[in-house]
């Protein structure tokens, strides 16, 4: 059993893509995903994990650690 919700997300949301954090968030598939936590990662590469059936939010990981859930405001 996973020890946290983030570990459960990692197991359930298996599609992963590498992206670079910009000042206005992370761009993926024509959408922009944002969370205030990402401001500390501007210029860094992160891995986003997502559910292809629900593109409203993605989970962001840096160095295999959960960073945040970023949402698409559109």
Phi and psi in radians as a Rosetta constraint file:
Dihedral C 1 N 2 CA 2 C 2 CIRCULARHARMONIC -1.079 0.35
Dihedral N 2 CA 2 C 2 N 3 CIRCULARHARMONIC 2.587 0.35
Dihedral C 2 N 3 CA 3 C 3 CIRCULARHARMONIC -1.432 0.35
Dihedral N 3 CA 3 C 3 N 4 CIRCULARHARMONIC -0.311 0.35
Dihedral C 3 N 4 CA 4 C 4 CIRCULARHARMONIC -2.594 0.35
Dihedral N 4 CA 4 C 4 N 5 CIRCULARHARMONIC 2.926 0.35
Dihedral C 4 N 5 CA 5 C 5 CIRCULARHARMONIC -1.097 0.35
Dihedral N 5 CA 5 C 5 N 6 CIRCULARHARMONIC -0.646 0.35
Dihedral C 5 N 6 CA 6 C 6 CIRCULARHARMONIC -1.114 0.35
Dihedral N 6 CA 6 C 6 N 7 CIRCULARHARMONIC -0.681 0.35
Dihedral C 6 N 7 CA 7 C 7 CIRCULARHARMONIC -1.189 0.35
Dihedral N 7 CA 7 C 7 N 8 CIRCULARHARMONIC -0.637 0.35
Dihedral C 7 N 8 CA 8 C 8 CIRCULARHARMONIC -1.121 0.35
Dihedral N 8 CA 8 C 8 N 9 CIRCULARHARMONIC -0.770 0.35
Dihedral C 8 N 9 CA 9 C 9 CIRCULARHARMONIC -0.987 0.35
Dihedral N 9 CA 9 C 9 N 10 CIRCULARHARMONIC -0.751 0.35
Dihedral C 9 N 10 CA 10 C 10 CIRCULARHARMONIC -1.032 0.35
Dihedral N 10 CA 10 C 10 N 11 CIRCULARHARMONIC -0.652 0.35
Dihedral C 10 N 11 CA 11 C 11 CIRCULARHARMONIC -1.301 0.35
Dihedral N 11 CA 11 C 11 N 12 CIRCULARHARMONIC -0.677 0.35
Dihedral C 11 N 12 CA 12 C 12 CIRCULARHARMONIC -1.468 0.35
Dihedral N 12 CA 12 C 12 N 13 CIRCULARHARMONIC -0.536 0.35
Dihedral C 12 N 13 CA 13 C 13 CIRCULARHARMONIC -1.834 0.35
Dihedral N 13 CA 13 C 13 N 14 CIRCULARHARMONIC 1.575 0.35
Dihedral C 13 N 14 CA 14 C 14 CIRCULARHARMONIC -1.594 0.35
Dihedral N 14 CA 14 C 14 N 15 CIRCULARHARMONIC -0.277 0.35
Dihedral C 14 N 15 CA 15 C 15 CIRCULARHARMONIC -1.378 0.35
Dihedral N 15 CA 15 C 15 N 16 CIRCULARHARMONIC 2.139 0.35
Dihedral C 15 N 16 CA 16 C 16 CIRCULARHARMONIC -2.190 0.35
Dihedral N 16 CA 16 C 16 N 17 CIRCULARHARMONIC 2.419 0.35
Dihedral C 16 N 17 CA 17 C 17 CIRCULARHARMONIC -2.407 0.35
Dihedral N 17 CA 17 C 17 N 18 CIRCULARHARMONIC 2.482 0.35
Dihedral C 17 N 18 CA 18 C 18 CIRCULARHARMONIC -1.572 0.35
Dihedral N 18 CA 18 C 18 N 19 CIRCULARHARMONIC 2.357 0.35
Dihedral C 18 N 19 CA 19 C 19 CIRCULARHARMONIC -2.512 0.35
Dihedral N 19 CA 19 C 19 N 20 CIRCULARHARMONIC 2.782 0.35
Dihedral C 19 N 20 CA 20 C 20 CIRCULARHARMONIC -1.783 0.35
Dihedral N 20 CA 20 C 20 N 21 CIRCULARHARMONIC 2.347 0.35
Dihedral C 20 N 21 CA 21 C 21 CIRCULARHARMONIC -1.338 0.35
Dihedral N 21 CA 21 C 21 N 22 CIRCULARHARMONIC 2.248 0.35
Dihedral C 21 N 22 CA 22 C 22 CIRCULARHARMONIC -1.837 0.35
Dihedral N 22 CA 22 C 22 N 23 CIRCULARHARMONIC 3.033 0.35
Dihedral C 22 N 23 CA 23 C 23 CIRCULARHARMONIC -1.079 0.35
Dihedral N 23 CA 23 C 23 N 24 CIRCULARHARMONIC -0.478 0.35
Dihedral C 23 N 24 CA 24 C 24 CIRCULARHARMONIC -1.825 0.35
Dihedral N 24 CA 24 C 24 N 25 CIRCULARHARMONIC 0.416 0.35
Dihedral C 24 N 25 CA 25 C 25 CIRCULARHARMONIC 1.899 0.35
Dihedral N 25 CA 25 C 25 N 26 CIRCULARHARMONIC -2.626 0.35
Dihedral C 25 N 26 CA 26 C 26 CIRCULARHARMONIC -2.097 0.35
Dihedral N 26 CA 26 C 26 N 27 CIRCULARHARMONIC 2.282 0.35
Dihedral C 26 N 27 CA 27 C 27 CIRCULARHARMONIC -1.722 0.35
Dihedral N 27 CA 27 C 27 N 28 CIRCULARHARMONIC 2.348 0.35
Dihedral C 27 N 28 CA 28 C 28 CIRCULARHARMONIC -2.759 0.35
Dihedral N 28 CA 28 C 28 N 29 CIRCULARHARMONIC 2.264 0.35
Dihedral C 28 N 29 CA 29 C 29 CIRCULARHARMONIC 0.950 0.35
Dihedral N 29 CA 29 C 29 N 30 CIRCULARHARMONIC 0.604 0.35
Dihedral C 29 N 30 CA 30 C 30 CIRCULARHARMONIC 1.440 0.35
Dihedral N 30 CA 30 C 30 N 31 CIRCULARHARMONIC 0.065 0.35
Dihedral C 30 N 31 CA 31 C 31 CIRCULARHARMONIC -1.994 0.35
Dihedral N 31 CA 31 C 31 N 32 CIRCULARHARMONIC 2.738 0.35
Dihedral C 31 N 32 CA 32 C 32 CIRCULARHARMONIC -1.989 0.35
Dihedral N 32 CA 32 C 32 N 33 CIRCULARHARMONIC 2.198 0.35
Dihedral C 32 N 33 CA 33 C 33 CIRCULARHARMONIC -1.910 0.35
Dihedral N 33 CA 33 C 33 N 34 CIRCULARHARMONIC 2.345 0.35
Dihedral C 33 N 34 CA 34 C 34 CIRCULARHARMONIC -2.324 0.35
Dihedral N 34 CA 34 C 34 N 35 CIRCULARHARMONIC 2.618 0.35
Dihedral C 34 N 35 CA 35 C 35 CIRCULARHARMONIC -2.844 0.35
Dihedral N 35 CA 35 C 35 N 36 CIRCULARHARMONIC 2.445 0.35
Dihedral C 35 N 36 CA 36 C 36 CIRCULARHARMONIC -0.971 0.35
Dihedral N 36 CA 36 C 36 N 37 CIRCULARHARMONIC -0.534 0.35
Dihedral C 36 N 37 CA 37 C 37 CIRCULARHARMONIC -1.055 0.35
Dihedral N 37 CA 37 C 37 N 38 CIRCULARHARMONIC -0.518 0.35
Dihedral C 37 N 38 CA 38 C 38 CIRCULARHARMONIC -1.138 0.35
Dihedral N 38 CA 38 C 38 N 39 CIRCULARHARMONIC -0.332 0.35
Dihedral C 38 N 39 CA 39 C 39 CIRCULARHARMONIC -1.044 0.35
Dihedral N 39 CA 39 C 39 N 40 CIRCULARHARMONIC -0.474 0.35
Dihedral C 39 N 40 CA 40 C 40 CIRCULARHARMONIC -1.392 0.35
Dihedral N 40 CA 40 C 40 N 41 CIRCULARHARMONIC -0.043 0.35
Dihedral C 40 N 41 CA 41 C 41 CIRCULARHARMONIC -2.087 0.35
Dihedral N 41 CA 41 C 41 N 42 CIRCULARHARMONIC 0.187 0.35
Dihedral C 41 N 42 CA 42 C 42 CIRCULARHARMONIC -0.988 0.35
Dihedral N 42 CA 42 C 42 N 43 CIRCULARHARMONIC 2.270 0.35
Dihedral C 42 N 43 CA 43 C 43 CIRCULARHARMONIC 1.551 0.35
Dihedral N 43 CA 43 C 43 N 44 CIRCULARHARMONIC -0.137 0.35
Dihedral C 43 N 44 CA 44 C 44 CIRCULARHARMONIC -1.714 0.35
Dihedral N 44 CA 44 C 44 N 45 CIRCULARHARMONIC 2.657 0.35
Dihedral C 44 N 45 CA 45 C 45 CIRCULARHARMONIC -1.474 0.35
Dihedral N 45 CA 45 C 45 N 46 CIRCULARHARMONIC 2.378 0.35
Dihedral C 45 N 46 CA 46 C 46 CIRCULARHARMONIC -2.307 0.35
Dihedral N 46 CA 46 C 46 N 47 CIRCULARHARMONIC 2.919 0.35
Dihedral C 46 N 47 CA 47 C 47 CIRCULARHARMONIC -1.912 0.35
Dihedral N 47 CA 47 C 47 N 48 CIRCULARHARMONIC 2.247 0.35
Dihedral C 47 N 48 CA 48 C 48 CIRCULARHARMONIC -1.872 0.35
Dihedral N 48 CA 48 C 48 N 49 CIRCULARHARMONIC 2.424 0.35
Dihedral C 48 N 49 CA 49 C 49 CIRCULARHARMONIC -2.057 0.35
Dihedral N 49 CA 49 C 49 N 50 CIRCULARHARMONIC 2.469 0.35
Dihedral C 49 N 50 CA 50 C 50 CIRCULARHARMONIC -2.647 0.35
Dihedral N 50 CA 50 C 50 N 51 CIRCULARHARMONIC 2.842 0.35
Dihedral C 50 N 51 CA 51 C 51 CIRCULARHARMONIC -1.754 0.35
Dihedral N 51 CA 51 C 51 N 52 CIRCULARHARMONIC 2.020 0.35
Dihedral C 51 N 52 CA 52 C 52 CIRCULARHARMONIC -1.012 0.35
Dihedral N 52 CA 52 C 52 N 53 CIRCULARHARMONIC -0.377 0.35
Dihedral C 52 N 53 CA 53 C 53 CIRCULARHARMONIC -1.463 0.35
Dihedral N 53 CA 53 C 53 N 54 CIRCULARHARMONIC -0.172 0.35
Dihedral C 53 N 54 CA 54 C 54 CIRCULARHARMONIC -2.485 0.35
Dihedral N 54 CA 54 C 54 N 55 CIRCULARHARMONIC 1.576 0.35
Dihedral C 54 N 55 CA 55 C 55 CIRCULARHARMONIC -1.582 0.35
Dihedral N 55 CA 55 C 55 N 56 CIRCULARHARMONIC 0.206 0.35
Dihedral C 55 N 56 CA 56 C 56 CIRCULARHARMONIC -1.219 0.35
Dihedral N 56 CA 56 C 56 N 57 CIRCULARHARMONIC -0.452 0.35
Dihedral C 56 N 57 CA 57 C 57 CIRCULARHARMONIC -2.570 0.35
Dihedral N 57 CA 57 C 57 N 58 CIRCULARHARMONIC 2.736 0.35
Dihedral C 57 N 58 CA 58 C 58 CIRCULARHARMONIC -2.293 0.35
Dihedral N 58 CA 58 C 58 N 59 CIRCULARHARMONIC 2.743 0.35
Dihedral C 58 N 59 CA 59 C 59 CIRCULARHARMONIC -1.780 0.35
Dihedral N 59 CA 59 C 59 N 60 CIRCULARHARMONIC 2.342 0.35
Dihedral C 59 N 60 CA 60 C 60 CIRCULARHARMONIC -1.880 0.35
Dihedral N 60 CA 60 C 60 N 61 CIRCULARHARMONIC 2.319 0.35
Dihedral C 60 N 61 CA 61 C 61 CIRCULARHARMONIC -2.217 0.35
Dihedral N 61 CA 61 C 61 N 62 CIRCULARHARMONIC 2.464 0.35
Dihedral C 61 N 62 CA 62 C 62 CIRCULARHARMONIC -2.231 0.35
Dihedral N 62 CA 62 C 62 N 63 CIRCULARHARMONIC 2.187 0.35
Dihedral C 62 N 63 CA 63 C 63 CIRCULARHARMONIC 0.903 0.35
Dihedral N 63 CA 63 C 63 N 64 CIRCULARHARMONIC 0.795 0.35
Dihedral C 63 N 64 CA 64 C 64 CIRCULARHARMONIC 1.132 0.35
Dihedral N 64 CA 64 C 64 N 65 CIRCULARHARMONIC 0.270 0.35
Dihedral C 64 N 65 CA 65 C 65 CIRCULARHARMONIC -1.995 0.35
Dihedral N 65 CA 65 C 65 N 66 CIRCULARHARMONIC 2.437 0.35
Dihedral C 65 N 66 CA 66 C 66 CIRCULARHARMONIC -1.136 0.35
Dihedral N 66 CA 66 C 66 N 67 CIRCULARHARMONIC 2.307 0.35
Dihedral C 66 N 67 CA 67 C 67 CIRCULARHARMONIC -1.831 0.35
Dihedral N 67 CA 67 C 67 N 68 CIRCULARHARMONIC -0.949 0.35
Dihedral C 67 N 68 CA 68 C 68 CIRCULARHARMONIC -2.980 0.35
Dihedral N 68 CA 68 C 68 N 69 CIRCULARHARMONIC 3.023 0.35
Dihedral C 68 N 69 CA 69 C 69 CIRCULARHARMONIC -1.818 0.35
Dihedral N 69 CA 69 C 69 N 70 CIRCULARHARMONIC 2.091 0.35
Dihedral C 69 N 70 CA 70 C 70 CIRCULARHARMONIC -1.799 0.35
Dihedral N 70 CA 70 C 70 N 71 CIRCULARHARMONIC 2.405 0.35
Dihedral C 70 N 71 CA 71 C 71 CIRCULARHARMONIC -1.937 0.35
Dihedral N 71 CA 71 C 71 N 72 CIRCULARHARMONIC 2.704 0.35
Dihedral C 71 N 72 CA 72 C 72 CIRCULARHARMONIC -1.714 0.35
Dihedral N 72 CA 72 C 72 N 73 CIRCULARHARMONIC 1.990 0.35
Dihedral C 72 N 73 CA 73 C 73 CIRCULARHARMONIC -1.294 0.35
Dihedral N 73 CA 73 C 73 N 74 CIRCULARHARMONIC -0.130 0.35
